[in-house]
Amino acid sequence: MTESAALGLARTAFRERSWAEAHRHFGTADLGGDLSSADLESYARACSLMGCDDDCVQLLDRAFLQWIDSGEREQAAECAFWLGFNLMNQGQMAPAGGWFARSGELAEAGPETSALRGLLLLPPALQELMQGDAASALGLFSRAHEVGRTVGHPELLALSGLGIGQAKIAVGEWAAGLVKLDEVMVAVTAGEVSPIVAGLVYCAVIIACHDTFDVRRAAEWTGALSRWCAAQPALVPFRGECLVHRAQILVLNGDWHEAAEQVRDACQRLASPPGQPGIGTAYYEAAELHRLRGEYAAAENSYRRASACGHEIQPGFALLRLAQGRVDAALSGIRRALEEPGPALSRPRALAASVEIELAAGQTTPARAAAEELAAIAAAGEVRLLQAMSSQAVGSVFLAEGDPRRALDELRRASDIWRDLNAPYQGARVRVLHGECCRELGDLDGAQLEFDAAAAVFWHLGARPDTMALQGVSTPGIETETQSLTPREIQVLRAVATGNTNRTIAETLFLSEKTVARHLSNIFAKLGISSRSAATAYAFQHELM
């Protein structure tokens, strides 16, 4: 193939977002080193989206020199900015700063209201935000946004809008910040920005949703990110982070088996090339799943790997120590985490864990203090998940203090919200507390019903520590074989029993056909059956429909 023909194919593939094809054909077209500056920039973007960051930087460097040699200072300045932007996202702050400075020097000769001048406000704004001065960051992002409006630059509008949303959240204006992020996402989903900027915005918005405990918004944007990634099969950045975010939603919704697969895949994708920002979160989520399932050695290993990547491992690690019976270590860990300055958005989860650990140690006074602080945070906004966490914490403190009637009021509120959020594990833990309240009040039948209901959920989820804690309580009258099925397997079994094909089941449950087939294989093995008709009969006989 001639270099000219390869270049035509590369440009077509780039427009169609076929990154692997674009990467391959640009490579062929560049054998003679004669690509234009614009084509070098396109080649660099394809490399970035394939995860080839070093190649991306080298190509942008070449493009910059060519722009300079041809006297195109404005294009050179913008190229220098994006070169710095790529380096900054790789964590190479010193060389990134050098390129931003070079871009600024070249931009001085341009118009006062150029898009580049707005773009150059973003790095110092991000620096202020990362250093904790959200108010100053908000001012810089707002100035950049005004420039974007004036010149009509979609990527400047998206990135500055993202920054405004993040800064508003950081100063405590959660509702206003999330509304701004939704506005930015409209432009992203409409395809108004480049894939690199789109991916960054997707991930940042989803992280903001998780940080503000807005699980419904997080689920919606995670679904959108999943579809966006699926439409670009060769995409490397963002795909691993997409899997992590999806796993977080699956864990909350009780599909731990599927979540474990997503996290495992995310860890593999994010491990290479090294330095990807989501790897610490992936290891932490893996650790959390291991802990909840009672796989303590694997949990400790994953927490340590997350820590090695710079990710905070509390409160999960303290809860692991509590589960291992090392209460003093758990207390030391969670108290240290709460005493040290850290992101305000991470405090609610640490406070909820503190209540659990302090009560396990018999320390009701610090537990009450933590519960009251969590209640104050929840009262400051209308975030359902925070309200559930707060009511659960306050209810458990009332119970420990010997006031089961007041505890029941709080626990009912928590139970209603967890049910509304489709969070079966948290709901089951509240039912255990509810049962303990009933027992304290002499309602032994009511207590048994709560314990039985909780035990069934724990069994289905695979929450071995919680199941073992209820071993002395009789479990509900469900067949042992059915108990061994995961929630996802029960969903698949029900779908089979209604006559759905594997393809229909896959589309309905957002799975691959291969995953559906694997679930069916597991179901057949666990139930001792060998056909779909037998599975259908089993589902009806055991009242699963």
N, C-alpha and C positions, 0 to 999 in steps of 0.2 A: 504494500500500500504506500502511495506517495505521501509525503508530509502534508501536501495541500489537501488531499482527500481526508487524511486523518484529522486535520484541523476542522474541516467541515463537519465531520462526524462528532468531534469533541464539542463543538459549539451547539450542535443539535442536542446531544446528550445532556449538556449543561442546562439548556433551557427546559428540558424534560425532567430535570432533577434525577437523572440516572448517574449517580456520582461515580460508581465503579467504571462505567463506560466512559464517562468524561475524563476521568483520571487516566485510564488506559490510552485513550486516543490523544489526549494532550501530550502524554509522554512520548508517543510516536511522533507527533507533530513537532516536538521540541528537540528531536535528535540533533538537528543542526544548530540549535541554540538561537533560532531566528524568530521566536514568537514576539508579537507586539506587546507593548506594556499592558494593554487591556486584556489580551489573552493570557498573559502571565498572571494577572490578578484573578481571572476566572479559574485558571489551573490551580492557583494557590487556595482558592475557596474550596475547590473539589478535594484537594489534599486535606484541608482542615476537616471537612465533613467525612472524610475517610479515616480520620484519626492520625494522619501523617503530619503532625505539628511542625517538626523540624523542616520538612520539605516545604510546608506552607510559608514559613519565615524566610527561607532561602529564595523562594520564588518572588515574594513580595519585595525582598531586598533588591533583586534584579529589576523588578518592575520600577521601583523607586529610582534606581540609577538611570534607567532608560528615560523616565519622565524628565529627570533633571537634564540629561544630555540633550533632549529634544526641546528644552526650554519651557516645558509645560509645568510651571511651578505650582499652580493650583492643584493639578492632578497629583503631583509629587507630594504635596503637603497632605492631601487626603490619604494617599497610599501610606505615608509615614504614620498617620494616625491609626489606620487599621493594623499596621504592623505592630505598633505599640499595644493596641487593643488585644491582639492575639497573644502577645507575650504576657500581658497582664493576666489574661485568663489562664495562662499556663503557670502563673505564680512567679514569673521572672520580672520582678518589679523594677530592678535597676535598669536593665536594657529597655524595658517598656518606657520608663521615665525619660530615657535618652531620646527615644523616637518621638515621644510626645513633645519634648522640647524642640526637636528638629522640625516637627510639624508646625509648632507655634511660630518659629522664626519665619518659615515660609508663608504662613498665613498672614503675617503682619502686612505684607504687600497687597493683600486681597481686600475686598470690601468689608466694611465694619459688620454687616449683617449676614455674612456668609454662613452656610451650614457648618463649615469647618470650625468657625469660632464657637459655635454652639457645642459641637462635638468635643472641643477641647476643654469645655467646662465640666465634662463628665468625670474625667480622672480625679481632679481635686475634690469634686463632690463625693465620689465614692470613697476617697481617702477620709474625708470628714465623717462619713457615715460609719466606716469601719472603726474609726477612732472614738466613736460614741457621741460625736457632736451632730446629732440629727437635725437640729435647727439650722445650723450653718449649711449642712448638706441640702436641706430643703430649699434654701434660698438659691443655691447654685443650680440645682436641678430645675427650679422654676424659671430662672433666667435662660437656661438652655432650652426649656420648653417653649418659651416665648420666641426665641430665635427660630425654632423648628416650625412654629405656626407662621411666622413671617415669611420664611423661605419655602414652606411646604415640603419639608424633608421628612419622609415617613420614618426612617430609621432613627433620626434624632428625636422625633416625637415619641417613638416607642421607648427608646432607652431612657430619655429624660422622664417620660411618664412613669416608667417602671421605678425610677429613682424617687420620684415624688411619692408614689404609693408606699415604697419601702420606708421612706423618711417619716411619713405621716404615721405609719404603724409604729415606728421606733419612738415617736414622741407621745404615743398613747392614743392617737386618733385612728383606732382600728377600723371602724366602719367607713370613714372617709378614705382611708388608705386602700381598703379592699374595693371600694367603688372605683377608685382611680385605676387599680390594676385590672378590673373588669373592662374598663374603657380601653386600656392598652391591648387587652387580649382580643377585642373585637377587630382591631387593625391587624393583629397577628393572624387570626384565623381567616381573615379575608385575603391573606396572601400579599399584604402591602409591603412587607419587609423581607429581607434576604433570609435564607434558611439559618445562617449562623445566628443572626439577631433573633429570629423566631425561636430557635431552640433555647437560647439563653433566657429569653423572656418567659417561655413556658416553664422552665425549671424554676426560675426565681419566683414566679407567681405561685406555683404549687408549694414551694417551700414556705412562702409567706402564709398561705392558707393553713398549712400544718402548724406553723409557729403561732398563729392566732386561733388555733383549735377549730377552724371552720371546716369540718370534715366533709360536709356536703359540697362546698365549693371545691375543695381539694379533689373530691371524687369526680366532679364534672370536668375539671381541667385536666386531671390525670387521664380520663377517657379520651379527651381531645388530643392530648399529647401522644397517647398510644396509637391513635388513628393516624396522626401526622407522621410518626416514626414508621408505621407499617406501610405507608405510601412511598417510603424511600428506603427500600430494603438494604442498601449498602451503607446507610447512615451509621456511623460509629459513635460520635459524641451524642449525648442526650439519651441514647437508647438504654444504656445501663441505668442511668438515673431514672428514666421512665419506669423501668422494672422495679426499682426501689420504691418509688412513690406508689405504684400500683400495689406492691406488697403491703405497704402500710395500710392501705384501704382494706385489702383482703384480711389482714390480721384483725382489724377492728370489726369487720363483718363476719368473722368466725370461720373463714376459709383458710385455715392454717396450712393445710397440705399444699394448696396452690401457691400460697404466699411463700412457703419454703422453697418451692421450685423457682419462683420469680427471683427471690433473693440470691439463690445459688447461681442462677444465670447472670444476675447483676454483678456479683462478685467476680465471676470469670470475665465478663465484658470490661469491667472497670479496672481490672488488674493490669491490662495491657491495652494501649501503652501506659506506662507508669505515670503517676502524678495527676490522674483524673480526680476532680474534686469530690465526686460522689462516693468514692471507695470507702471512706471512713463511715459514712452513713450506712452503706451496704453491710459492712461488717457488724455495725451496732444492731441493725435490724435482725441480722442472722443470730446474733447473741441473744436478743430478746426472745426470739422464737424458741431457741434451744432452752432458755431458762423457763419459759412457760410450759414447755413439754417435759421438763425434768432432766434434760440432757446437760448436766452441770459442767462436765469437763469440756464439752464442745462449746458451751456458752462462755466459759472462762477464756478459752482460746480465742474466740471471736471478739470478746471485749478487749483482750490484749492487742489484737490486730487493729481494732478500731482506734485504740489509744495510740498505737504506733503511727497511725495516719493522722494524728492530731485531733481526733474526735473526742469530745467529752463523753465519758462512759458512765457518768452518774445521771439519773438515779438507778439505772439498770444494774450496775455492778453491786451497789449496796443491797438491792433486793435479791441478787444472787446470793450474797453472803447470808442474808436472812434466811433464805430457803435452805441453805446448807447448815443452818443452826448456829452460825457464827454471828451471834447477835451483837457482840461488842464491836466487831469489825464493821458490821452494817451501820451501827450507830456512828462510829467514827467517820465512815465514808460519807454518809448523808449529811451529818452536821458540818463537815468540812466543806461540802458542796454548797450548803446554804450560807455559810459564813463568807465564802470567797465572793468577790464581785464577779458577776457574769451577766450574760444576756437576760434582761428582764422577762423575755418571752419564754425562757426555759424554766423559770421559777415555779410555775404552777405544778408541773409534773414532779419536781423535786419536793415540793410541799406535800403533795398527795402521798408520795413514798415515805416522807418523814413521818406522817401520821401513822402509817402502817407499821413502820419500824419502831417508833417510840412506844406505841401501844404494845407491840410484841415484847418490848423490854420492860413493860409495866410502868412506863413514864407518861402518865396522863397529862401532867402540866405542860411539858413541851409539845405534846401531841395536840392539846387544845390550842396552844399558841399558833402552831402551824395551820390547824384547821381554820382558825379565825382569820389568819392572813389570806388563806386561799379563798375564804368566803368573801373577803373584802375585794379581792381581785375579780371574782365572779360577779359581784354586785355592780362593779363599775361598767359592765357591758351586758350585752344580750347574747352571749355565746353559750349555746346549749350544752356543749361538751364540758365547758368549765363549770356550768351550773350543776351538772351531774357529778363531776369530780368533787365539788364543794359539798353537796348534800350527802354524798357517800362518806366523805371524811368527817363531817360534823356528826352524822348519824353514828358512825363507829365510835366517836369520842363519847357521845351521850351514853351509848351502850356500856362502854368501859367504865364510865362514871356511875353506873347503876341506875340510869334513867331510861329504861327501854321504851316507855311510851313516847317520850320526845324523840327518841332515836327512830321509831317507826315512821313518824311524820316525815323526817328527812329522807329516810330510806325509800319510802314510797315515791317521793319526788324524784329521787335518783333513778329508781327502777323504771318509772315512766319515761324519763328522758333517754336512758340507755336503750329501751325498747324502741323508741322513736328513731334513734340513731342506728338501729340494727346492729347493736353491739352485744352479742350473746354472752361473751366471757364476762364482761363487766357486769352485765345484768345478773349472771349466775352468782357472782361474788356478793352482790347486794342481797340476793335471795338467801345466801348463807347467813349474812348478818340479820336479815329479817327473821330467819328461823331461830337464831339465838335470842332475839327479842321475844318471840312467841314462847320459847322455852322458859325464859326468865319470868314471863307473865303467867306461866302455868298452862298455856295452850299447847300441849304436847302434840296433839294431832296436827295443828297448824304448823308447828315446827317441823314435824316429819314431812309434811307436804312440801315445804320450802326446801328442805335438805334433799329430798328425792328429786325435785325439779332441777336443782342446781347440779346434783350428781349426774343426771342424764346429760346435761349440757357439757360438763367437764369431760365426761366419757367420750362423747362424740367429737369434741375438739381435740382430744388427746392431751388434755391438761393433767398429766399424771400427778404432780404434787397436790393439786386441789382435789383430785379424785381420791388419793390416798388419805388426805385429811378428813374425808367423809366416809372412810371405810367402815367405821362403826355404825353408820346409818344405812338402813336398807335402801337399795336403789329401786327405781320404779319397775313395774312389771313389763319390761321390754325384753324381747328375746336377745340372748347374748350375741347372736350373729348380727342382728341389727345394730346393737351397741357398737360393734367393731367397725361399722361403716363410718367414714368421715362425712361431714355435712355436704361436701361437694358430691361424694358418691351417692348419697341419698337423693340429691337433686337429679343426678343422672339417672338413677333407678326410677324415679318418678316420671322423668321425661320418656324413658323407654316404655314404661307401663302405659303411657298415653299414646303410644304408637309412633313416636318421633324417630326419624332416621338419625344416624350419627352426625350428618351434615347439619340438620336442623337443630340438634342439641348444641352443636358447636357454635352456631350462629346465635342461638338464644342465650347461651352462657358465656359468650365471648371467649371461647376456647378454640384450640385447633382440633381437627378431626382426630389427629394422632393422640392428643391428650384424652379425648372422649373414649377412644378405643382402649387406652391404658386403664382408665377408670372402670370401664366395663369388665376388663380382664380381672381387675382387683375385686370387683363386686362378685363375679362368678366364683372366684377362688374362695372368698370369705363366706359366701352363702352355700357353697358346695353345689352349684348349679352349672348348666352348660349351654343354656339357650336364652334368647330374649323372651320367649313365651314363659319359660320357668321364672324368669325375673319378674315378668308382669304378674304372674300368679302369686309370687311371694309378696310383692308390693301390696296387692289387694288383701291377701290373707292376713298381713300384719298391719293393716290399716295405715299404710303410709301415704295413701292417696287423699 
